Amino acid sequence: MNKTINQFELMLDEMVPLNSLEENKLTEPVEAGKWSISEIIAHLYAWDKYNLENMVPKMTPQSNLPAFPEHDPFNVKALQSLEGKSAFEIIHMFLQTRKRLVAALSEVDKEVRFTIGTGKRAFSVESFTKIFVKHDAHHMKQIKEKLQTSNVNL
């Protein structure tokens, strides 16, 4: 497993301690007008699920993967699909899907190159995963700042 996929997998370690929080800490917005921690995790879960089902299976030599869906409608639909689930159910779903995605990414030959949508850039499994490592970091920063301002230590 390469370093980038290892970094991607580390998000599992970041999420597990959230199971020890009270649900209300996970469902209040990280700041006014923003998602809650559980909604952020639902968002990460939705992208992992999308990548696992739609992108990784097509990562073959010289393939052209589908363009990513429009982000805003995708995110809205993803959150709507998880309405009624507890924060703990969402964390569990994220953990299971991330493990499966890490395993699937690890199976892709590191030499394979592919494009996405109409783009000309050739991606490797590593450069593809880096996009989502950065995405994770952005959202983990939001989560940690919320916990810090709420005086929650994990």
MARMARLUM-171467 format. One line per 8 residues: their letters; for each residue x, y, z of C-alpha. Coordinates in nm, 4 decimals. Each point is the difference from the previous one (the first is absolute). Layout:
<recs>
A> X,Y,Z; ...
</recs>
This chain:
<recs>
MNKTINQF> 0.0000,0.0000,0.0000; 0.1441,0.3387,-0.0919; 0.0461,0.2992,0.2285; -0.2977,0.1916,-0.1408; -0.2396,-0.2908,0.0471; 0.1383,-0.0403,0.3534; -0.0800,0.3680,0.0652; -0.3491,-0.0552,-0.1408
ELMLDEMV> -0.0442,-0.2968,0.2337; 0.1018,0.2072,0.3044; -0.3385,0.1722,-0.0133; -0.1363,-0.3194,0.1567; 0.2063,0.0706,0.3124; -0.1314,0.3570,0.0080; -0.3636,-0.1123,-0.0149; -0.0112,-0.2842,0.2532
PLNSLEEN> 0.0293,0.2282,0.3084; -0.3071,0.1951,-0.1153; -0.2073,-0.3025,0.1047; 0.0670,0.0967,0.3620; -0.1741,0.3374,-0.0316; -0.3605,0.0760,0.0815; -0.2150,0.0101,-0.3119; -0.0902,0.3676,0.0514
KLTEPVEA> 0.3715,0.0912,-0.0304; 0.0041,-0.1693,-0.3401; -0.3190,0.1577,-0.1307; 0.0510,0.3682,0.0767; 0.1430,0.2092,-0.2874; 0.3763,0.0529,0.0076; -0.0866,0.3686,-0.0397; -0.3072,0.1982,-0.0985
GKWSISEI> -0.1218,-0.0989,-0.3455; 0.2399,-0.2956,-0.0281; -0.0411,-0.3750,0.0251; 0.0156,-0.1927,0.3259; 0.2725,-0.2543,0.0704; -0.2373,-0.2825,-0.0927; -0.0897,0.1765,-0.3262; 0.3702,0.0429,-0.0812
IAHLYAWD> 0.0522,-0.3718,0.0596; -0.3066,-0.0778,-0.2143; 0.1517,0.2140,-0.2747; 0.3331,-0.1867,0.0220; -0.1864,-0.3311,0.0005; -0.1945,0.0972,-0.3136; 0.3173,0.0850,-0.1933; 0.1711,-0.3187,0.1178
KYNLENMV> -0.3019,-0.2032,-0.1109; -0.0061,0.1788,-0.3363; 0.3712,-0.0622,-0.0562; -0.0253,-0.3619,0.1097; -0.2936,-0.0733,-0.2316; 0.0667,0.2271,-0.2979; 0.3672,0.0890,-0.0226; 0.2283,-0.2704,0.1395
PKMTPQSN> -0.1515,-0.2849,-0.2080; 0.0842,0.1973,-0.3153; 0.3634,0.0715,0.0949; 0.1608,-0.2003,-0.2780; 0.2844,0.0940,-0.2360; -0.0859,0.2957,-0.2245; -0.3627,0.0038,0.1147; -0.2182,0.3075,0.0199
LPAFPEHD> -0.1921,0.0150,0.3247; -0.3304,0.1849,0.0147; 0.0059,0.3668,0.0947; -0.0752,0.0664,0.3631; -0.3628,0.0973,0.0576; -0.0854,0.3650,0.0639; 0.1051,0.0452,0.3622; -0.2875,0.2020,0.1460
PFNVKALQ> -0.2907,-0.2159,-0.1256; 0.1972,-0.3160,0.0833; 0.0601,0.1208,0.3559; -0.3648,0.0986,0.0509; -0.1229,-0.3363,-0.1281; 0.2573,-0.1853,0.2101; -0.1077,0.1696,0.3216; -0.3693,-0.0512,-0.0811
SLEGKSAF> 0.0616,-0.3715,-0.0538; 0.1326,-0.0308,0.3553; -0.2757,0.1939,0.1763; -0.1329,-0.1948,0.2959; 0.3315,-0.1765,0.0639; 0.1696,0.0650,0.3324; 0.3434,0.1585,0.0080; 0.1352,-0.3340,0.1215
EIIHMFLQ> -0.1565,-0.1886,-0.2917; 0.1594,0.2514,-0.2374; 0.3407,-0.0398,0.1661; -0.0327,-0.3790,-0.0304; -0.0979,0.0258,-0.3671; 0.2956,0.2309,-0.0647; 0.2457,-0.2336,0.1756; -0.1185,-0.3073,-0.1903
TRKRLVAA> 0.0011,0.1750,-0.3370; 0.3394,0.1639,0.0545; 0.1515,-0.3398,0.0856; -0.1431,-0.1477,-0.3196; 0.1187,0.2986,-0.2049; 0.3531,-0.0189,0.1433; 0.0118,-0.3708,-0.0860; -0.1267,0.0653,-0.3534
LSEVDKEV> 0.2463,0.2850,-0.0601; 0.2825,-0.2206,0.1268; -0.0857,-0.2582,-0.2658; 0.0473,0.2459,-0.2890; 0.3409,-0.0325,-0.1658; 0.2030,0.3117,0.0816; 0.1130,0.0209,-0.3641; -0.3564,0.0322,-0.1345
RFTIGTGK> -0.0833,0.3426,-0.1478; -0.3482,0.1273,-0.0802; -0.1834,0.3224,-0.0731; -0.3174,0.1352,0.1561; -0.2855,0.1447,-0.2041; 0.1166,0.2313,-0.2774; 0.3287,0.0731,0.1774; 0.3330,-0.0697,-0.1654
RAFSVESF> 0.1957,-0.0527,0.3247; 0.1135,-0.3576,0.0559; -0.0690,-0.1098,0.3565; 0.1520,-0.2866,0.1940; -0.1727,-0.1622,0.2946; 0.2316,0.2099,0.2189; -0.0790,0.3364,-0.1613; -0.3711,-0.0859,0.0029
TKIFVKHD> 0.0138,-0.0886,0.3706; 0.1917,0.3207,0.0825; -0.3070,0.1997,-0.1052; -0.1981,-0.1710,0.2721; 0.2777,0.0128,0.2615; -0.0123,0.3793,-0.0387; -0.3806,-0.0117,0.0131; 0.0177,-0.2021,0.3235
AHHMKQIK> 0.2483,0.2477,0.1509; -0.2301,0.2936,-0.0761; -0.2941,-0.1664,0.1727; 0.2041,-0.1412,0.2888; 0.1182,0.3539,0.0745; -0.3651,0.1097,0.0242; -0.0810,-0.2910,0.2318; 0.2989,0.0643,0.2277
EKLQTSNV> -0.0710,0.3726,0.0200; -0.3620,-0.0732,0.0967; 0.1079,-0.2437,0.2699; 0.2565,0.2488,0.1308; -0.2542,0.2845,0.0198; -0.2404,-0.2402,0.1734; 0.2730,-0.0927,0.2519; -0.0137,-0.3650,-0.1066
NL> 0.3178,-0.2044,0.0354; 0.0306,-0.3375,-0.1653
</recs>
